[in-house]
Amino acid sequence: MAEQEEDELVPDSDEALTSELQRQLRDLDLISNYSKDLRYSGMGLTIDASVRLRVELRAPLSSRA
């Protein structure tokens, strides 16, 4: 009986992996909307662009929806 309770607490690894991959794909789709702003970010972003992107992306990227 104890083994059955432990099994119920452990999430299905395939389901967890699928969920994580879906979350990452949603994040990439969201980030791709800002590709023009991010294209040359390797050379640095202006402070205004950095602040704007942080405000616009932080909550959606942090959500688990």
N, CA and C atoms as a LAMMPS dump frame, in Angstrom:
ITEM: TIMESTEP
0
ITEM: NUMBER OF ATOMS
195
ITEM: BOX BOUNDS ff ff ff
-5.0000000000000000e+02 5.0000000000000000e+02
-5.0000000000000000e+02 5.0000000000000000e+02
-5.0000000000000000e+02 5.0000000000000000e+02
ITEM: ATOMS id mol type element x y z
1 1 1 N 0.827 -1.188 0
2 1 2 C 0 0 0
3 1 3 C 0.871 1.252 0
4 2 1 N 1.965 1.258 0.764
5 2 2 C 2.86 2.415 0.811
6 2 3 C 3.503 2.658 -0.55
7 3 1 N 3.836 1.577 -1.267
8 3 2 C 4.433 1.733 -2.589
9 3 3 C 3.458 2.398 -3.554
10 4 1 N 2.193 2.053 -3.455
11 4 2 C 1.193 2.643 -4.337
12 4 3 C 1.073 4.14 -4.067
13 5 1 N 1.098 4.549 -2.802
14 5 2 C 1.021 5.972 -2.459
15 5 3 C 2.234 6.721 -2.996
16 6 1 N 3.423 6.135 -2.915
17 6 2 C 4.635 6.766 -3.431
18 6 3 C 4.549 6.923 -4.943
19 7 1 N 4.026 5.925 -5.64
20 7 2 C 3.882 5.99 -7.096
21 7 3 C 2.95 7.119 -7.505
22 8 1 N 1.921 7.357 -6.719
23 8 2 C 0.972 8.413 -7.042
24 8 3 C 1.604 9.797 -6.896
25 9 1 N 2.602 9.931 -6.039
26 9 2 C 3.248 11.215 -5.816
27 9 3 C 4.281 11.535 -6.887
28 10 1 N 4.8 10.53 -7.545
29 10 2 C 5.823 10.719 -8.566
30 10 3 C 5.137 11.015 -9.896
31 11 1 N 5.395 12.203 -10.47
32 11 2 C 4.758 12.509 -11.758
33 11 3 C 5.329 11.629 -12.865
34 12 1 N 4.527 11.388 -13.854
35 12 2 C 4.953 10.622 -15.014
36 12 3 C 6.056 11.405 -15.711
37 13 1 N 7.22 10.804 -15.87
38 13 2 C 8.36 11.53 -16.443
39 13 3 C 8.094 11.951 -17.886
40 14 1 N 7.39 11.146 -18.653
41 14 2 C 7.053 11.526 -20.028
42 14 3 C 6.137 12.742 -20.04
43 15 1 N 5.184 12.76 -19.142
44 15 2 C 4.25 13.88 -19.058
45 15 3 C 4.985 15.146 -18.61
46 16 1 N 5.881 15.008 -17.651
47 16 2 C 6.646 16.16 -17.171
48 16 3 C 7.55 16.7 -18.275
49 17 1 N 8.181 15.821 -19.014
50 17 2 C 9.058 16.23 -20.105
51 17 3 C 8.264 16.935 -21.206
52 18 1 N 7.132 16.375 -21.556
53 18 2 C 6.283 16.978 -22.581
54 18 3 C 5.814 18.356 -22.143
55 19 1 N 5.418 18.481 -20.903
56 19 2 C 4.961 19.764 -20.371
57 19 3 C 6.079 20.803 -20.409
58 20 1 N 7.278 20.407 -20.025
59 20 2 C 8.415 21.333 -20.035
60 20 3 C 8.766 21.748 -21.454
61 21 1 N 8.761 20.833 -22.387
62 21 2 C 9.054 21.165 -23.781
63 21 3 C 8.005 22.114 -24.351
64 22 1 N 6.745 21.892 -24.015
65 22 2 C 5.685 22.786 -24.476
66 22 3 C 5.872 24.186 -23.897
67 23 1 N 6.252 24.27 -22.624
68 23 2 C 6.493 25.566 -21.987
69 23 3 C 7.64 26.292 -22.688
70 24 1 N 8.702 25.574 -22.982
71 24 2 C 9.852 26.194 -23.64
72 24 3 C 9.505 26.654 -25.059
73 25 1 N 8.709 25.873 -25.766
74 25 2 C 8.293 26.279 -27.111
75 25 3 C 7.418 27.532 -27.063
76 26 1 N 6.517 27.618 -26.07
77 26 2 C 5.711 28.84 -25.911
78 26 3 C 6.613 30.035 -25.634
79 27 1 N 7.624 29.83 -24.775
80 27 2 C 8.561 30.915 -24.477
81 27 3 C 9.313 31.356 -25.73
82 28 1 N 9.765 30.401 -26.53
83 28 2 C 10.486 30.742 -27.757
84 28 3 C 9.593 31.478 -28.749
85 29 1 N 8.341 31.062 -28.843
86 29 2 C 7.396 31.774 -29.709
87 29 3 C 7.228 33.215 -29.253
88 30 1 N 7.105 33.407 -27.948
89 30 2 C 6.956 34.75 -27.401
90 30 3 C 8.206 35.585 -27.668
91 31 1 N 9.363 35.015 -27.43
92 31 2 C 10.621 35.727 -27.647
93 31 3 C 10.804 36.062 -29.123
94 32 1 N 10.368 35.162 -30.009
95 32 2 C 10.546 35.404 -31.446
96 32 3 C 9.803 36.653 -31.911
97 33 1 N 8.77 37.052 -31.192
98 33 2 C 8.055 38.289 -31.524
99 33 3 C 8.941 39.522 -31.337
100 34 1 N 10.026 39.373 -30.605
101 34 2 C 10.937 40.477 -30.317
102 34 3 C 12.268 40.315 -31.05
103 35 1 N 12.272 39.533 -32.123
104 35 2 C 13.519 39.215 -32.822
105 35 3 C 14.235 40.456 -33.352
106 36 1 N 13.492 41.455 -33.818
107 36 2 C 14.141 42.666 -34.328
108 36 3 C 14.905 43.378 -33.213
109 37 1 N 14.334 43.397 -32.013
110 37 2 C 14.991 44.032 -30.875
111 37 3 C 16.198 43.233 -30.393
112 38 1 N 16.104 41.913 -30.526
113 38 2 C 17.132 41.043 -29.969
114 38 3 C 18.217 40.644 -30.961
115 39 1 N 18.025 40.941 -32.233
116 39 2 C 18.94 40.489 -33.281
117 39 3 C 20.397 40.846 -32.975
118 40 1 N 20.637 42.043 -32.517
119 40 2 C 22.014 42.482 -32.27
120 40 3 C 22.304 42.612 -30.773
121 41 1 N 21.577 41.877 -29.967
122 41 2 C 21.754 41.99 -28.52
123 41 3 C 23.124 41.502 -28.055
124 42 1 N 23.818 40.74 -28.881
125 42 2 C 25.176 40.324 -28.535
126 42 3 C 26.105 41.515 -28.394
127 43 1 N 25.737 42.616 -29.037
128 43 2 C 26.512 43.853 -28.931
129 43 3 C 25.965 44.75 -27.818
130 44 1 N 24.931 44.256 -27.138
131 44 2 C 24.331 45.009 -26.043
132 44 3 C 23.049 45.679 -26.484
133 45 1 N 22.17 45.883 -25.526
134 45 2 C 20.909 46.574 -25.776
135 45 3 C 20.959 47.939 -25.114
136 46 1 N 20.2 48.859 -25.654
137 46 2 C 20.089 50.141 -24.969
138 46 3 C 19.366 49.904 -23.649
139 47 1 N 19.56 50.799 -22.73
140 47 2 C 18.897 50.662 -21.425
141 47 3 C 17.381 50.653 -21.613
142 48 1 N 16.882 51.539 -22.468
143 48 2 C 15.434 51.598 -22.711
144 48 3 C 14.909 50.271 -23.253
145 49 1 N 15.612 49.686 -24.213
146 49 2 C 15.183 48.41 -24.796
147 49 3 C 15.243 47.3 -23.753
148 50 1 N 16.278 47.292 -22.971
149 50 2 C 16.436 46.275 -21.936
150 50 3 C 15.305 46.347 -20.915
151 51 1 N 14.993 47.544 -20.467
152 51 2 C 13.917 47.724 -19.491
153 51 3 C 12.577 47.329 -20.102
154 52 1 N 12.318 47.782 -21.324
155 52 2 C 11.051 47.472 -21.995
156 52 3 C 10.869 45.97 -22.171
157 53 1 N 11.908 45.293 -22.63
158 53 2 C 11.816 43.849 -22.832
159 53 3 C 11.638 43.117 -21.506
160 54 1 N 12.318 43.564 -20.477
161 54 2 C 12.168 42.938 -19.162
162 54 3 C 10.727 43.078 -18.673
163 55 1 N 10.164 44.266 -18.823
164 55 2 C 8.782 44.497 -18.388
165 55 3 C 7.81 43.645 -19.203
166 56 1 N 8.004 43.593 -20.512
167 56 2 C 7.068 42.886 -21.384
168 56 3 C 7.211 41.37 -21.335
169 57 1 N 8.411 40.874 -21.058
170 57 2 C 8.644 39.427 -21.133
171 57 3 C 8.722 38.707 -19.795
172 58 1 N 9.086 39.394 -18.745
173 58 2 C 9.332 38.705 -17.472
174 58 3 C 8.119 37.897 -17.004
175 59 1 N 6.972 38.511 -16.879
176 59 2 C 5.787 37.797 -16.389
177 59 3 C 5.366 36.653 -17.313
178 60 1 N 5.246 36.903 -18.624
179 60 2 C 4.832 35.792 -19.49
180 60 3 C 5.831 34.633 -19.503
181 61 1 N 7.128 34.935 -19.45
182 61 2 C 8.121 33.86 -19.465
183 61 3 C 8.187 33.125 -18.142
184 62 1 N 7.783 33.792 -17.067
185 62 2 C 7.82 33.173 -15.753
186 62 3 C 6.567 32.363 -15.459
187 63 1 N 5.517 32.551 -16.262
188 63 2 C 4.256 31.868 -15.992
189 63 3 C 4.338 30.41 -16.403
190 64 1 N 3.517 29.619 -15.791
191 64 2 C 3.458 28.185 -16.095
192 64 3 C 2.238 27.834 -16.923
193 65 1 N 1.554 28.84 -17.444
194 65 2 C 0.29 28.611 -18.169
195 65 3 C 0.474 27.786 -19.405
